[in-house]
């Protein structure tokens, strides 16, 4: 398993959540780029990154859970939806994002994750 990619993904997801909550679009974009870079490495693993994403889907930070669950959707849809539904019950901007991801996934607009 690529520990560097996992740590990079985790840190970037935390940073993205912080930037989202504080309304810093430049920091959001930079964190998003780092998330996607780390995800590209995880997708090259034999399980396409499922094991580390499953682990991150139970992280204490709701942004980490949301990102991990989003990227788990094509690999483990039942778990991913459960995590996103749990986050989506909140009132935060991240919870709103989880609701949008679920809606878009279920409508068929997010198949290339």
Secondary structure as a PSIPRED ss2 file (coil, helix, strand):
# PSIPRED VFORMAT (PSIPRED V4.0)

   1 X C   1.000  0.000  0.000
   2 X C   1.000  0.000  0.000
   3 X H   0.000  1.000  0.000
   4 X H   0.000  1.000  0.000
   5 X H   0.000  1.000  0.000
   6 X H   0.000  1.000  0.000
   7 X H   0.000  1.000  0.000
   8 X H   0.000  1.000  0.000
   9 X H   0.000  1.000  0.000
  10 X H   0.000  1.000  0.000
  11 X H   0.000  1.000  0.000
  12 X H   0.000  1.000  0.000
  13 X H   0.000  1.000  0.000
  14 X H   0.000  1.000  0.000
  15 X H   0.000  1.000  0.000
  16 X H   0.000  1.000  0.000
  17 X H   0.000  1.000  0.000
  18 X H   0.000  1.000  0.000
  19 X H   0.000  1.000  0.000
  20 X H   0.000  1.000  0.000
  21 X H   0.000  1.000  0.000
  22 X H   0.000  1.000  0.000
  23 X C   1.000  0.000  0.000
  24 X C   1.000  0.000  0.000
  25 X H   0.000  1.000  0.000
  26 X H   0.000  1.000  0.000
  27 X H   0.000  1.000  0.000
  28 X H   0.000  1.000  0.000
  29 X H   0.000  1.000  0.000
  30 X H   0.000  1.000  0.000
  31 X H   0.000  1.000  0.000
  32 X H   0.000  1.000  0.000
  33 X H   0.000  1.000  0.000
  34 X H   0.000  1.000  0.000
  35 X H   0.000  1.000  0.000
  36 X H   0.000  1.000  0.000
  37 X H   0.000  1.000  0.000
  38 X H   0.000  1.000  0.000
  39 X H   0.000  1.000  0.000
  40 X H   0.000  1.000  0.000
  41 X H   0.000  1.000  0.000
  42 X H   0.000  1.000  0.000
  43 X H   0.000  1.000  0.000
  44 X C   1.000  0.000  0.000
  45 X C   1.000  0.000  0.000
  46 X C   1.000  0.000  0.000
  47 X C   1.000  0.000  0.000
  48 X C   1.000  0.000  0.000
  49 X C   1.000  0.000  0.000
  50 X H   0.000  1.000  0.000
  51 X H   0.000  1.000  0.000
  52 X H   0.000  1.000  0.000
  53 X H   0.000  1.000  0.000
  54 X H   0.000  1.000  0.000
  55 X H   0.000  1.000  0.000
  56 X H   0.000  1.000  0.000
  57 X C   1.000  0.000  0.000
  58 X C   1.000  0.000  0.000
  59 X C   1.000  0.000  0.000
  60 X C   1.000  0.000  0.000
  61 X C   1.000  0.000  0.000
  62 X H   0.000  1.000  0.000
  63 X H   0.000  1.000  0.000
  64 X H   0.000  1.000  0.000
  65 X H   0.000  1.000  0.000
  66 X H   0.000  1.000  0.000
  67 X H   0.000  1.000  0.000
  68 X H   0.000  1.000  0.000
  69 X H   0.000  1.000  0.000
  70 X H   0.000  1.000  0.000
  71 X H   0.000  1.000  0.000
  72 X H   0.000  1.000  0.000
  73 X C   1.000  0.000  0.000
  74 X C   1.000  0.000  0.000
  75 X C   1.000  0.000  0.000
  76 X C   1.000  0.000  0.000
  77 X H   0.000  1.000  0.000
  78 X H   0.000  1.000  0.000
  79 X H   0.000  1.000  0.000
  80 X H   0.000  1.000  0.000
  81 X H   0.000  1.000  0.000
  82 X H   0.000  1.000  0.000
  83 X H   0.000  1.000  0.000
  84 X H   0.000  1.000  0.000
  85 X H   0.000  1.000  0.000
  86 X H   0.000  1.000  0.000
  87 X H   0.000  1.000  0.000
  88 X H   0.000  1.000  0.000
  89 X C   1.000  0.000  0.000
  90 X C   1.000  0.000  0.000
  91 X C   1.000  0.000  0.000
  92 X C   1.000  0.000  0.000
  93 X H   0.000  1.000  0.000
  94 X H   0.000  1.000  0.000
  95 X H   0.000  1.000  0.000
  96 X H   0.000  1.000  0.000
  97 X H   0.000  1.000  0.000
  98 X H   0.000  1.000  0.000
  99 X H   0.000  1.000  0.000
 100 X H   0.000  1.000  0.000
 101 X H   0.000  1.000  0.000
 102 X H   0.000  1.000  0.000
 103 X H   0.000  1.000  0.000
 104 X H   0.000  1.000  0.000
 105 X H   0.000  1.000  0.000
 106 X H   0.000  1.000  0.000
 107 X C   1.000  0.000  0.000
 108 X C   1.000  0.000  0.000
 109 X C   1.000  0.000  0.000
 110 X C   1.000  0.000  0.000
 111 X C   1.000  0.000  0.000
 112 X C   1.000  0.000  0.000
 113 X C   1.000  0.000  0.000
